[in-house]
Amino acid sequence: MSASGAVWRNWARNQAVTPVRVERPSSVAAVQRAVVAAGAVGLRVKAVGSGHSFSGIALAPGVQLDLFDLAGLIGVDTVAGQVTLAAGTRLFELPRLLRPYGLALPNLGDVDRQTISGATSTGTHGTGGRYGGLATQIVALTLVVGDGTLLRVSATENPELLPATRLGLGALGIVVDVTLQCVPAFLLHAVEAAEPLEEVLEHYLDRSDHSDHYEFFWFPHTETALTKTNTRLPLESGRSPLGKVARFVDDELLANGVYRGICALGAVAPATVPGFNRLAARLTGRREFTDVSHRVFLTNRTVRFQEMEYALPRALVPAAVREVRALIEARGWRISFPIEVRSAAADDVWLSTAAGRETGYIAVHRYYREDPAAYFQAVEAIMRAHGGRPHWGKTHDRDAASLRTDYPHFDDFLSVRDRLDPERRFSNSYLERVLGR
Ligand SMILES: Cc1cc2nc3c(=O)[nH]c(=O)nc-3n(C[C@H](O)[C@H](O)[C@H](O)COP(=O)(O)OP(=O)(O)OC[C@H]3O[C@@H](n4cnc5c(N)ncnc54)[C@H](O)[C@@H]3O)c2cc1C
C-alpha cells in the first residue's frame, strides 16, 4: 500500500485524479483485503489498467488498485485452446505467453499497451465484419465483488452473469483473472492502398462482409482514403514481412515522428493542415506484406491525441461519414487526424457496442493540445441521429437516460450491478453518469 498525494493522469492527459491511496496487490487475497478495507472506511475502490481510456471511466478518487503485480499466465487448456490470464496482464505480453502453445487472439485493436481486464471492460475492439471485440473471447472470469468475496463466472458457474461481466465497465467488481478462447496462431496478409474516398464508401459494406479484417482511414480535406485489408493465412504459408527500414520509415518516421511535428504545427497554424493532409495522402503508397497476426494488427502510436468513437448499424456508416465530411467543410475546421472506420460482428455481450447488430465504427480524433469539444459534440449529434453507441473508453457526452434506449439489456445489466455491488463500492462519477445511480 502507498499513500497517495500524487496525481494520476491517463494516456491522453485529459483526465486526472488524486486518489486517497494507491495499492498494488500482488495476490487475489490482497485484492479482497483492499476491497474490504476500503469499504470499512467508506471509500470507493477501482482498478486501473494502463490508463488508455479517454473517458473518465478509470478515475479512482478513493482507493486506486494498480494490478501491475497481478499479471501473467495462470493456466492453459491446450485441448480447448483457452488461456487464463491474471487481470493486469498487458496485451503486448500475449504473443510471448501464447507462442509456446501455438495460440493467438483472433483479433486485436490498434495498440497493445492496455491490460486485458481494462481492454475488455470498455469493449476494446479491432476490425473484422465477422469478428467480435476482445470481450467476446472471454469464456470465464473471476471477480472480487462488493463485499470482498470471490465470484467465479463461467459456462458452469453463475453462467447467467456472463453477458454482463464479460464487459462490466469496472462497475461489477475487480476482475482478478480472465479465461480467453484463443485460435491457432496465424499469419495476416496485409494490403494497404490509397483509394478515392467515394469508391471506398461505396464498397465499405461489401468489403467489411467479405474481408477478414478491413478498415480505412480518411484524411479530412482530401479525396483520399487509406484502406487496409488483412487476410488470414495459416502459419505454414510463410512470412514475407516488411523490411526493418521500410517499417521504420513508414511507421516510425512518417506515422509518428513527422506526424507529431505536423500536428503541433497544425495546432498553432490551422491553415497548414489541409495541405499537409493532401501531402500525407499522396505519400501513402501501396504496401503488401505477410506477418504473424499481432505484428500486422498493431501499430505504434506515439503522437498523443483525443478520441471519440461511435458504433453504428453497419449499413449506416457510409452516410454518416459523408455527413461528417460535410460538417467539417461547413464549419471550416482544420482537422489533422484521419477518421478511422472499422467493423465488428454482432455479439451477445449486454453492454458491447456491437450487441445484437452488425456494427461499423467511426472514430474521430484531435491532437491532444487542441480543444476537441466543438468537433466531437457536432459529430456526436450525427452519430446519435444514426442510432450510434459511444465507445465506453472514449470521449462522449451521453448519460444513462439516453444510453438505456440504445441497449436492450441495459436494465438487466443494472440488476446485476445491484446484486454484485449494492453499495456502489466500484462507482465513480463517470459510472454515475452513464449508469444512472
Ligand atoms: C493510443 C490508443 C489506442 C487505442 N486503440 C483502441 C482500439 O484500437 N480499439 C478500441 O476499441 N479501443 C482503443 N483504445 C481505447 C482503449 O483500448 C480502452 O480505453 C481500454 O479500456 C484501455 O485499457 P486500459 O488497460 O488502459 O484500462 P483503463 O483505461 O486503465 O481502465 C478502463 C476501465 O477498465 C477498468 N478496469 C481495469 N482493470 C480492471 C480490473 N482488473 N477489474 C475491473 N475493472 C478494471 C477500469 O476501472 C476502467 O473502468 C485506444 C486507446 C489509446 C490511448
The ligand as a MOL file (V3000), in Angstrom:
LIG
                    3D

  0  0  0     0  0            999 V3000
M  V30 BEGIN CTAB
M  V30 COUNTS 53 58 0 0 0
M  V30 BEGIN ATOM
M  V30 1 C -3.3830 5.0350 -28.3370 0
M  V30 2 C -4.6840 4.3390 -28.0570 0
M  V30 3 C -5.1540 3.4020 -28.9700 0
M  V30 4 C -6.3680 2.7470 -28.7340 0
M  V30 5 N -6.8320 1.8670 -29.6740 0
M  V30 6 C -8.0220 1.2600 -29.4920 0
M  V30 7 C -8.5450 0.3550 -30.4600 0
M  V30 8 O -7.9150 0.0600 -31.4720 0
M  V30 9 N -9.7830 -0.1710 -30.2380 0
M  V30 10 C -10.5270 0.1470 -29.1400 0
M  V30 11 O -11.6470 -0.3470 -29.0140 0
M  V30 12 N -10.0480 0.9690 -28.1910 0
M  V30 13 C -8.8200 1.5290 -28.3320 0
M  V30 14 N -8.3410 2.3760 -27.3620 0
M  V30 15 C -9.1060 2.5160 -26.1130 0
M  V30 16 C -8.6060 1.5170 -25.0630 0
M  V30 17 O -8.4250 0.2320 -25.6110 0
M  V30 18 C -9.6210 1.3620 -23.9140 0
M  V30 19 O -9.9450 2.5860 -23.3740 0
M  V30 20 C -9.1200 0.3940 -22.8310 0
M  V30 21 O -10.0910 0.2890 -21.8350 0
M  V30 22 C -7.8540 0.8190 -22.1400 0
M  V30 23 O -7.3570 -0.2460 -21.3480 0
M  V30 24 P -6.5190 0.0750 -20.0440 0
M  V30 25 O -5.8400 -1.1640 -19.5910 0
M  V30 26 O -5.6680 1.2570 -20.2620 0
M  V30 27 O -7.6920 0.4000 -18.9970 0
M  V30 28 P -8.0230 1.7560 -18.2150 0
M  V30 29 O -8.2970 2.8260 -19.1820 0
M  V30 30 O -6.9730 1.9910 -17.1900 0
M  V30 31 O -9.3770 1.3020 -17.4990 0
M  V30 32 C -10.5420 1.0850 -18.2520 0
M  V30 33 C -11.6430 0.5280 -17.3730 0
M  V30 34 O -11.3200 -0.7980 -17.0010 0
M  V30 35 C -11.4740 -0.9350 -15.6100 0
M  V30 36 N -10.5570 -1.9510 -15.1440 0
M  V30 37 C -9.2410 -2.0610 -15.3680 0
M  V30 38 N -8.7800 -3.1580 -14.7500 0
M  V30 39 C -9.8290 -3.7380 -14.1290 0
M  V30 40 C -9.9960 -4.8880 -13.3210 0
M  V30 41 N -8.9710 -5.6870 -13.0350 0
M  V30 42 N -11.2160 -5.1640 -12.8410 0
M  V30 43 C -12.2730 -4.3800 -13.1110 0
M  V30 44 N -12.1760 -3.2820 -13.8660 0
M  V30 45 C -10.9650 -2.9660 -14.3690 0
M  V30 46 C -11.1490 0.4370 -15.0440 0
M  V30 47 O -11.6430 0.5990 -13.7460 0
M  V30 48 C -11.8740 1.2690 -16.0480 0
M  V30 49 O -13.2440 1.2440 -15.7560 0
M  V30 50 C -7.1210 3.0330 -27.5520 0
M  V30 51 C -6.6320 3.9680 -26.6290 0
M  V30 52 C -5.4240 4.6080 -26.8740 0
M  V30 53 C -4.9180 5.6120 -25.8850 0
M  V30 END ATOM
M  V30 BEGIN BOND
M  V30 1 1 1 2
M  V30 2 1 2 3
M  V30 3 2 2 52
M  V30 4 2 3 4
M  V30 5 1 4 5
M  V30 6 1 4 50
M  V30 7 2 5 6
M  V30 8 1 6 7
M  V30 9 1 6 13
M  V30 10 2 7 8
M  V30 11 1 7 9
M  V30 12 1 9 10
M  V30 13 2 10 11
M  V30 14 1 10 12
M  V30 15 2 12 13
M  V30 16 1 13 14
M  V30 17 1 14 15
M  V30 18 1 14 50
M  V30 19 1 15 16
M  V30 20 1 16 17
M  V30 21 1 16 18
M  V30 22 1 18 19
M  V30 23 1 18 20
M  V30 24 1 20 21
M  V30 25 1 20 22
M  V30 26 1 22 23
M  V30 27 1 23 24
M  V30 28 2 24 25
M  V30 29 1 24 26
M  V30 30 1 24 27
M  V30 31 1 27 28
M  V30 32 2 28 29
M  V30 33 1 28 30
M  V30 34 1 28 31
M  V30 35 1 31 32
M  V30 36 1 32 33
M  V30 37 1 33 34
M  V30 38 1 33 48
M  V30 39 1 34 35
M  V30 40 1 35 36
M  V30 41 1 35 46
M  V30 42 1 36 37
M  V30 43 1 36 45
M  V30 44 2 37 38
M  V30 45 1 38 39
M  V30 46 1 39 40
M  V30 47 2 39 45
M  V30 48 1 40 41
M  V30 49 2 40 42
M  V30 50 1 42 43
M  V30 51 2 43 44
M  V30 52 1 44 45
M  V30 53 1 46 47
M  V30 54 1 46 48
M  V30 55 1 48 49
M  V30 56 2 50 51
M  V30 57 1 51 52
M  V30 58 1 52 53
M  V30 END BOND
M  V30 END CTAB
M  END
